[in-house]
Amino acid sequence: MRTAYRVETVRAAEAELMARLPEGTLMQRAAAGLAAACSALLPRVYGARVVLLVGSGDNGGDALYAGARLARRGAGVTAVLLGARAHGGGLAALRAAGGRVVGPHDDPYDALAVADLVIDGITGIGGRGGLRPDAVPVARAARGSDAVVVAVDLPSGVDADTGEVVGEALRADATVTFGTYKPGLLVDPAREYAGALRLVDIGLGATLPSVPDLEALQHEDVARLLPVPGAGSDKYRRGVVGLVAGSARYPGAAVLAVEGALRGGGGAVRYVGPAGDAVIAAHPETLVHAGPPSKAGRVQAWVVGPGLGDGPGVGEVLASDVPVLVDADGLRELSPEAVKARSAPTLLTPHAGEAAALLGASREEVEAGRLAAVRELAGRFGATVLLKGSTTLVCGPGGAGPVRVNPTGTSWLATAGSGDVLSGVAGSLLAAGLSGVDAGSVAAYLHGLAARRASQGAGPITATDVARALPEAWRSVVG
């Protein structure tokens, strides 16, 4: 599992470790890892042209020491100083290795124009509010060159804690981060500036808290959580999920949600709503009931909302004593008091627009500050919240525990009906007994993985394509 910690936590862990080590040890470890990562991105180090963009902080020092290592291997290294000062030891090491230093009032553009690799050490993890105006032209020249841009710890101009990008930032091809991941490396919009990620171990593991601020599931984590039936399983032990979805105007939403639930691992699906004929035609194994939900039969979880329009059902489902997932139309005018009054878990699955309506904010505000939005929603409703989008986030009730960040997916998932499929998958996992956080994060992982497989990484897909790729995604995880 990938874990990420806020800057304050990282600083404290570094201070505790540095107190037990000779001065400069952590910086040398970081520089060694950075130089090794940069070497791997160059066809050859000897004769390569490397430009360091050096700010006043410690990551400028990391860049200088890494540049000195590359210079000793025969690279031509030029350091462009962009801060009021630079790390003295790093500067001395670079000069001793034959590197060249360009001051803030000199012209750095000739060096950038011919660079093979640029190391971005302008601002560190404490930076806020985007690049300073004097650094912007240099950053643009670096990004406009043919060089590979490697960020030190995180791209300059992004917020390490929130993933927000306020002002201009330098987009990297790769980011080499030290000790642990930072939230901004895993959450959009900052994530898209980071490029490929590489984590360098500098020995922080023993000094970091056991509970991170963010975590991202990997294959082995999902395999451990997936409910695989045993020899004694029957459909009730595997979980029966009820779906209140669809309408005369949106019968397809019901069909897609049902398909997601059927392919999500549940034992059976009970459908309640006006789209029964369409559901049976597509999925004859579905148990269809005209309603109301309380009369439909035994379920271990409910999904309510996809394509529901103004239809009834939300209040009755919320009054049940089983886990409930609320999506789409079910989220409209949803009452925090009604959700908090429930005795069983609730999982809300809004996209950014729906989250904005629930928070009384703009969609742009939600998309720019996804972490803050998902935490606020979880706190306001006392529910688990899955915030869909370019980075899907899952936060436990009240904002407690680490936020889960989904690492799978593709921009091709931005297609009608894909959220209905996701709701069905998550609902089936709730019915199988997973917690809201686990059901939401595992469903998002499988959903994103299925989309990647359906699109082959770079092609248009439909929600039906995603649903039909779910068994393959499941098999790829459990082996």
C-alpha atoms as one frame of an Amber mdcrd trajectory, in Angstrom:
protein
   0.000   0.000   0.000   1.252   3.470  -0.829   1.003   5.855   2.103   1.314
   9.630   2.254   1.876  12.060   5.117   1.355  15.783   5.549   4.336  18.145
   5.585   4.136  18.772   9.335   4.362  15.030  10.010   7.251  14.561   7.579
   9.169  17.453   9.124   8.760  15.985  12.604   9.884  12.538  11.439  12.921
  14.016   9.698  13.879  16.011  12.796  13.655  12.928  15.006  15.829  10.921
  12.616  18.375  13.690  12.044  18.928  13.969  15.778  20.347  10.434  15.697
  22.468  10.769  12.546  25.563  12.725  11.517  24.746  16.142  10.072  23.834
  16.076   6.405  23.137  12.320   6.241  19.512  12.635   5.099  20.410  15.120
   2.361  23.154  12.841   1.078  20.760   9.877   1.040  18.199  11.943  -0.877
  20.816  13.234  -3.326  22.137   9.731  -3.981  18.632   8.462  -4.770  17.883
  11.489  -6.933  21.111  11.084  -8.921  20.420   7.375  -9.449  16.884   8.078
 -10.693  18.134  10.788 -13.059  20.860   8.501 -14.381  18.226   5.920 -15.271
  16.333   8.530 -17.334  19.375   9.447 -19.452  20.616   7.332 -22.371  24.051
   7.795 -20.838  25.357  10.068 -18.107  28.746  10.858 -19.630  28.368  13.867
 -21.903  24.737  14.509 -20.901  23.687  18.147 -20.389  21.960  18.663 -17.064
  20.461  21.904 -15.702  19.628  22.350 -12.034  16.936  24.887 -11.083  17.982
  25.714  -7.538  15.885  27.504  -4.935  16.797  28.541  -1.404  15.434  25.481
   0.408  16.790  22.057   1.203  15.517  20.566  -2.024  17.797  23.025  -3.812
  20.583  21.423  -1.779  19.374  17.959  -2.832  19.536  19.096  -6.468  23.073
  20.516  -6.051  24.478  17.400  -4.414  22.781  15.180  -7.010  24.216  17.419
  -9.742  27.689  17.001  -8.235  27.307  13.213  -8.423  26.256  13.429 -12.074
  29.133  15.808 -12.864  31.633  13.353 -11.365  30.307  10.787 -13.830  31.001
  13.061 -16.779  27.764  15.022 -17.191  27.914  18.717 -17.992  25.965  20.293
 -15.128  24.772  23.896 -14.891  23.077  25.198 -11.762  20.660  28.110 -12.165
  20.256  29.891  -8.817  16.715  31.205  -8.374  16.622  32.002  -4.671  18.084
  34.705  -2.501  20.593  32.149  -1.298  21.652  28.587  -2.071  22.860  25.652
  -0.013  26.545  26.349   0.662  27.712  22.765   0.925  25.843  21.752  -2.211
  27.288  24.664  -4.189  30.815  23.801  -3.060  30.322  20.140  -3.989  29.018
  21.039  -7.453  31.893  23.426  -8.170  34.427  20.881  -6.934  32.954  18.312
  -9.348  33.334  20.742 -12.295  29.803  22.059 -12.418  28.927  25.543 -13.608
  26.848  28.045 -11.619  24.597  30.688 -13.199  23.390  33.501 -10.935  19.853
  34.899 -10.764  20.800  37.862 -12.993  22.575  35.773 -15.651  20.952  34.251
 -18.723  19.928  30.607 -18.094  18.107  30.097 -21.363  21.015  28.943 -23.532
  21.693  26.113 -21.097  18.005  25.157 -20.949  17.668  25.173 -24.731  20.189
  22.333 -25.102  19.528  20.437 -21.853  18.894  16.713 -21.844  17.581  16.751
 -18.283  16.346  19.471 -15.929  16.178  18.941 -12.169  13.484  21.073 -10.533
  14.682  22.090  -7.073  13.009  25.501  -6.966  10.574  25.057  -4.057  10.209
  22.266  -1.545   7.344  20.655   0.320   6.772  23.830   2.319   6.040  25.920
  -0.777   2.614  27.551  -1.101   0.793  29.611  -3.700   2.547  28.695  -6.923
   5.881  29.807  -8.333   7.289  33.255  -7.562   7.045  35.605 -10.564  10.809
  35.638 -11.158  10.876  31.824 -11.434   8.001  31.573 -13.910   9.937  32.424
 -17.127  12.663  29.922 -16.254  10.141  27.220 -15.432   8.338  27.831 -18.718
  11.615  27.613 -20.621  12.411  24.331 -18.897   9.024  22.872 -19.774   9.264
  24.201 -23.317  12.597  22.518 -23.922  13.136  18.955 -25.088  14.619  18.019
 -21.721  13.206  15.461 -19.298  12.058  17.399 -16.219  12.574  15.685 -12.863
  11.051  17.246  -9.735  12.823  17.040  -6.382  10.330  15.725  -3.797   7.372
  17.345  -5.605   6.861  19.718  -8.563   7.520  23.343  -7.697   4.328  25.363
  -7.324   1.984  22.595  -6.109   0.690  22.235  -2.560   2.181  19.165  -0.896
  -0.652  18.742   1.629  -3.771  19.376  -0.445  -2.906  18.723  -4.082  -4.042
  22.238  -4.970  -2.316  24.283  -7.667  -2.745  27.993  -7.038  -0.847  29.967
  -9.649   1.777  28.545 -11.973   3.588  25.250 -11.352   6.287  23.336 -13.196
   4.952  20.137 -14.735   7.424  17.265 -14.330   7.927  14.101 -16.338   8.982
  12.329 -13.157   9.111  13.130  -9.454  11.624  11.628  -7.050  10.242  11.928
  -3.525  11.989  11.094  -0.277  10.978   9.073   2.771   7.262   8.898   2.024
   4.731  10.103  -0.513   3.123  13.492   0.049  -0.648  13.902  -0.445  -0.220
  16.299  -3.371   1.609  13.611  -5.340  -1.460  11.358  -5.234  -4.343  13.839
  -5.579  -5.338  15.938  -8.580  -4.840  18.579  -9.759  -1.254  18.361  -8.423
  -0.931  14.675  -9.285  -0.982  15.371 -13.014   2.017  17.679 -12.565   4.105
  14.952 -10.912   4.545  12.488 -13.768   5.983   9.085 -12.892   6.681   8.696
  -9.178   9.740   7.191  -7.538  10.084   6.870  -3.774  13.598   6.960  -2.285
  13.994   5.351   1.129  15.967   7.658   3.427  15.147   5.791   6.641  11.996
   7.609   7.793   9.884   4.496   8.212  10.546   4.044  11.934   9.803   7.684
  12.794   6.562   8.111  10.836   3.198   7.490  12.576   1.535   4.138  11.984
  -1.596   5.817  10.566  -0.969   7.888   7.414  -2.974  10.834   6.146  -3.607
   9.164   2.783  -3.274   5.646   1.473  -3.620   4.072  -1.958  -4.490   0.398
  -2.334  -2.336  -1.833  -4.507  -3.158  -5.214  -6.081  -2.264  -7.255  -2.992
  -4.389  -5.028  -0.748  -7.428  -5.395  -2.996  -6.908  -9.163  -3.273  -6.905
  -9.400   0.520 -10.190  -7.461   0.789 -12.146  -9.089  -2.031 -14.849 -11.504
  -0.800 -14.117 -14.762  -2.643 -16.789 -17.470  -2.106 -15.872 -20.690  -0.351
 -17.187 -24.233  -0.664 -20.060 -23.542   1.729 -21.168 -20.258   0.154 -24.679
 -19.618  -1.079 -26.225 -16.481  -2.558 -27.235 -15.149   0.846 -23.820 -15.700
   2.378 -22.262 -13.971  -0.625 -24.603 -11.032  -0.173 -27.846  -9.844  -1.719
 -27.891  -6.220  -2.815 -31.091  -4.283  -3.448 -31.199  -1.522  -6.058 -33.737
   1.294  -6.193 -32.855   2.927  -9.491 -34.051   3.934 -12.916 -37.136   5.698
 -14.154 -39.214   5.947 -17.301 -36.758   8.573 -18.512 -33.581   6.749 -17.399
 -34.148   2.979 -17.563 -30.551   2.467 -18.692 -29.227   3.644 -15.330 -31.028
   0.746 -13.676 -29.630  -1.744 -16.197 -26.067  -0.484 -15.708 -26.282  -0.429
 -11.918 -27.655  -3.966 -11.923 -24.882  -5.129 -14.241 -22.266  -3.555 -11.993
 -23.782  -5.310  -8.973 -23.977  -8.679 -10.728 -20.349  -8.415 -11.795 -19.241
  -6.979  -8.475 -19.223 -10.290  -6.654 -22.580 -10.339  -4.886 -24.710 -13.450
  -4.633 -27.940 -11.924  -5.959 -29.476  -8.612  -6.989 -32.992  -7.464  -6.132
 -34.218  -4.631  -8.331 -37.031  -2.279  -7.287 -38.305   0.343  -9.709 -40.132
   1.071 -12.961 -37.420  -0.315 -15.266 -38.063  -3.968 -14.419 -38.744  -5.036
 -18.005 -35.490  -3.499 -19.247 -33.551  -5.057 -16.369 -35.000  -8.539 -16.934
 -34.370  -8.314 -20.678 -30.703  -7.536 -20.066 -30.139  -9.621 -16.924 -32.706
 -12.394 -16.414 -31.006 -13.532 -13.197 -32.146 -10.345 -11.459 -34.921 -10.584
  -8.845 -37.399  -7.855  -9.819 -40.046  -6.311  -7.579 -42.441  -3.442  -8.245
 -41.894  -2.011  -4.759 -41.882  -0.568  -2.243 -38.358  -1.535  -1.135 -39.557
  -2.826   2.252 -41.649  -5.458   0.445 -38.949  -6.583  -2.022 -37.390  -9.263
   0.166 -34.203  -9.857   2.089 -31.127  -7.782   1.270 -27.798  -7.155   3.003
 -27.376  -3.668   1.486 -29.270  -1.124  -0.616 -28.190   1.121  -3.495 -30.510
   4.036  -4.186 -30.406   6.878  -6.691 -28.980   6.034 -10.148 -31.394   7.413
 -12.753 -34.119   7.715 -10.112 -35.320  11.148 -11.207 -37.988  12.365  -8.814
 -39.096   8.848  -7.970 -39.686   7.742  -4.367 -37.574   5.346  -2.358 -34.736
   7.298  -0.761 -36.453   7.884   2.574 -37.655   4.305   2.937 -34.226   2.897
   2.087 -32.521   5.239   4.564 -34.929   3.971   7.223 -33.664   0.386   6.751
 -31.193  -1.249   9.138 -28.680  -2.387   6.484 -25.848  -0.472   4.796 -27.043
   1.980   2.161 -25.231   3.548  -0.796 -26.746   6.821  -2.041 -25.815   8.046
  -5.516 -26.916  10.474  -8.227 -30.549  11.603  -7.873 -30.675  10.144  -4.379
 -28.197  12.804  -3.248 -30.453  15.717  -4.134 -31.692  17.503  -1.036 -30.219
  14.727   1.110 -30.491  15.639   4.767 -27.390  15.317   6.979 -29.710  14.722
   9.932 -31.415  11.788   8.205 -28.074  10.189   7.404 -26.620  10.760  10.887
 -29.736   9.229  12.454 -29.130   5.884  10.747 -27.931   2.919  12.823 -26.277
   1.221   9.821 -23.428   2.541   7.653 -24.063   4.938   4.768 -21.882   5.455
   1.696 -22.398   8.583  -0.427 -20.914   8.604  -3.957 -21.136  12.123  -5.450
 -19.210  13.517  -8.386 -17.799  17.028  -8.057 -21.021  18.754  -9.153 -23.155
  16.799  -6.693 -20.594  17.376  -3.927 -20.668  21.098  -4.653 -24.461  21.145
  -4.318 -24.290  19.300  -0.992 -21.630  21.690   0.310 -23.117  24.887  -1.084
 -19.902  25.504  -3.034 -18.952  25.727  -6.703 -17.836  22.751  -8.731 -14.544
  24.550  -9.387 -13.908  24.865  -5.646 -14.498  21.156  -5.128 -12.245  20.133
  -8.008  -9.454  22.449  -6.877  -9.599  21.204  -3.271 -10.722  17.589  -3.472
  -9.231  16.504  -0.143 -10.905  19.296   1.784 -14.225  18.606   0.059 -14.340
  14.868   0.770 -13.365  15.405   4.400 -15.975  18.134   4.877 -18.718  15.989
   3.352 -17.810  12.993   5.519 -17.920  15.208   8.573 -21.140  16.985   7.678
 -23.112  13.792   6.949 -21.388  11.412   9.369 -21.051   9.004   6.428 -18.385
   7.438   4.272 -17.970   9.548   1.148 -16.616   8.422  -2.209 -15.870  11.546
  -4.245 -15.682  10.542  -7.904 -13.449  12.291 -10.409  -9.974  12.409 -11.887
  -8.751  11.285  -8.469 -11.435   9.279  -6.701 -11.192   9.707  -2.925 -12.848
   7.709  -0.145 -13.141   9.181   3.359 -14.562   7.422   6.408 -17.439   8.733
   8.556 -16.682  12.051  10.177 -13.418  12.335   8.263 -11.767   9.779  10.560
  -8.794   7.703   9.453  -6.710   8.031   6.326  -8.358   9.099   3.080  -8.129
   6.399   0.416  -6.848   7.545  -2.975  -7.718   5.396  -5.983  -4.667   4.753
  -8.200  -6.471   3.128 -11.132  -8.641   4.582 -13.867  -8.400   6.495 -17.101
  -9.853   9.723 -18.448 -11.970   7.566 -20.768 -14.110   6.801 -17.688 -15.681
  10.237 -18.141 -18.620   8.674 -19.970 -22.353   8.448 -19.323 -23.369   5.641
 -16.989 -19.963   4.737 -15.601 -20.990   6.019 -12.165 -24.072   3.756 -12.235
 -21.799   0.754 -12.777 -19.546   1.866  -9.915 -22.550   2.159  -7.581 -23.598
  -1.374  -8.389 -20.119  -2.754  -7.726 -19.787  -0.902  -4.430 -23.275  -1.967
  -3.373 -22.495  -5.631  -3.966 -19.336  -5.310  -1.845 -21.325  -3.656   0.954
 -23.763  -6.566   0.801 -20.850  -8.992   1.015 -19.849  -7.437   4.329 -17.133
  -4.917   3.478 -17.059  -1.634   5.378 -18.014   1.551   3.552 -14.371   2.601
   3.136 -13.285  -0.825   1.896 -16.326  -1.279  -0.371 -15.854   2.161  -1.918
 -12.104   1.917  -2.420 -12.142  -1.664  -3.731 -15.020  -0.850  -6.103 -13.197
   2.218  -7.400 -10.021   0.178  -7.891 -11.768  -2.580  -9.871 -13.864  -0.055
 -11.815 -10.763   1.882 -12.845  -8.848  -1.269 -13.694 -11.748  -2.516 -15.836
 -11.839   0.812 -17.670  -8.118   0.581 -18.420  -8.537  -2.917 -19.780 -11.625
  -2.020 -21.808  -9.911   0.999 -23.367  -6.560  -0.743 -23.751  -5.166   2.401
 -22.123  -6.037   4.734 -24.994  -9.428   4.327 -26.586 -13.070   5.396 -26.151
 -15.273   3.108 -24.074 -18.853   2.957 -22.846 -20.156   2.179 -19.385 -21.237
  -1.224 -20.700 -17.650  -1.901 -21.805 -16.466  -1.124 -18.286 -19.046  -3.410
 -16.692 -18.172  -6.288 -18.996 -14.458  -5.924 -18.246 -15.032  -6.227 -14.485
 -14.574 -10.032 -14.298 -11.224  -9.716 -16.076 -10.178  -6.958 -13.676 -11.257
  -9.116 -10.746  -9.272 -12.120 -12.039  -6.165 -10.007 -12.583  -6.242  -9.044
  -8.902  -6.964 -12.418  -7.295  -4.806 -14.345  -9.772
